[in-house]
Amino acid sequence: MPFVAELFEPASDEEVRDALLSHGPVAIRGLGTKDLFGCPVESDREISTLGIKGIVEWSPEDLVVVVRAGTPVTELQSELASKGQCIPLPSASDAATEFTAGKPGTVGGLVSANLPTRWDSVSRGVRYWVLGVRAVLADGRIARAGSKAVKNVAGYDSQKLFIGAWGTMGVLTEVIFRTFPIARFSGEPECIERIGDWSPGRRPVIARVPRVSLAGASLRLNSGGVVDHSEGTLWTDYSKKLQSYVEKSGGWILCAGMGRSNFPIHGPQTDLMCALKQRIDPHRKINPGRLGVF
């Protein structure tokens, strides 16, 4: 757990806003399941989202749930299961299955990290389940994006700005998910291959390459790993030859446990992301340094 000089524990959007406006740069943290991912945040002040929890609204008939961002994913799943529903995350029984399930902690962390899971070929990933979000921006504005409508054709899907942004664009306080019948998801997709008796080491990585390059990438798994042949995703341990191959293939790689080197390859949208950060948070108040480039 990173050193914290000052901890804020808000229980509402307004308290998050007050913390942002009355103090300097802050780190955003939930249960800390992804502490080893991303680059270290350049602040020793922290906003904990754990007080912002609970299901706000759930319509089992419409397959939609509104949940506060600090809610542990396990608690949300337990409640949804009472009506035979879920958000489609694979089960986790050991270090390898937890790593390939996206290391779920809180709802906000799940959305902010948008890590691949071994069910992505059938679930389509977190971006597909998120219908809307509410977030507190660096200037204190409370922003709402998306809606509870599963098919929403009104304007841009601006909620996607916060998905996979690692908390750098705003503090998520609420998420609207589409839910799914539990019976639709069971077992492992046929596209998942386990190579060796792999368990994440000190420097595990998640990489994605074009499927035509996947065979070559698989040959570079020194310590074994897990491969999703449908999505082109690999979960394994870091090696320079794997990073080099991923980079040459036009893919991306996300490391854990390597500090400021956790994002060794940034995607083609980096310039756009930097411009958005400058527009939304010009003073770098929220999770500064988390993505490496800002």
Secondary structure as GFF3:
##gff-version 3
##sequence-region A 1 294
A	DSSP	beta_strand	6	8	.	.	.	ID=ss1
A	DSSP	alpha_helix	13	22	.	.	.	ID=ss2
A	DSSP	beta_strand	27	29	.	.	.	ID=ss3
A	DSSP	beta_strand	45	48	.	.	.	ID=ss4
A	DSSP	beta_strand	55	59	.	.	.	ID=ss5
A	DSSP	beta_strand	64	68	.	.	.	ID=ss6
A	DSSP	alpha_helix	73	81	.	.	.	ID=ss7
A	DSSP	beta_strand	85	86	.	.	.	ID=ss8
A	DSSP	alpha_helix	95	99	.	.	.	ID=ss9
A	DSSP	alpha_helix	107	113	.	.	.	ID=ss10
A	DSSP	alpha_helix	120	123	.	.	.	ID=ss11
A	DSSP	alpha_helix	126	129	.	.	.	ID=ss12
A	DSSP	beta_strand	130	136	.	.	.	ID=ss13
A	DSSP	beta_strand	142	146	.	.	.	ID=ss14
A	DSSP	three_ten_helix	158	161	.	.	.	ID=ss15
A	DSSP	beta_strand	171	178	.	.	.	ID=ss16
A	DSSP	beta_strand	180	181	.	.	.	ID=ss17
A	DSSP	three_ten_helix	182	184	.	.	.	ID=ss18
A	DSSP	beta_strand	192	195	.	.	.	ID=ss19
A	DSSP	beta_strand	204	208	.	.	.	ID=ss20
A	DSSP	three_ten_helix	211	213	.	.	.	ID=ss21
A	DSSP	alpha_helix	214	218	.	.	.	ID=ss22
A	DSSP	beta_strand	225	228	.	.	.	ID=ss23
A	DSSP	beta_strand	233	237	.	.	.	ID=ss24
A	DSSP	alpha_helix	240	248	.	.	.	ID=ss25
A	DSSP	beta_strand	252	255	.	.	.	ID=ss26
A	DSSP	three_ten_helix	259	261	.	.	.	ID=ss27
A	DSSP	alpha_helix	270	280	.	.	.	ID=ss28
###
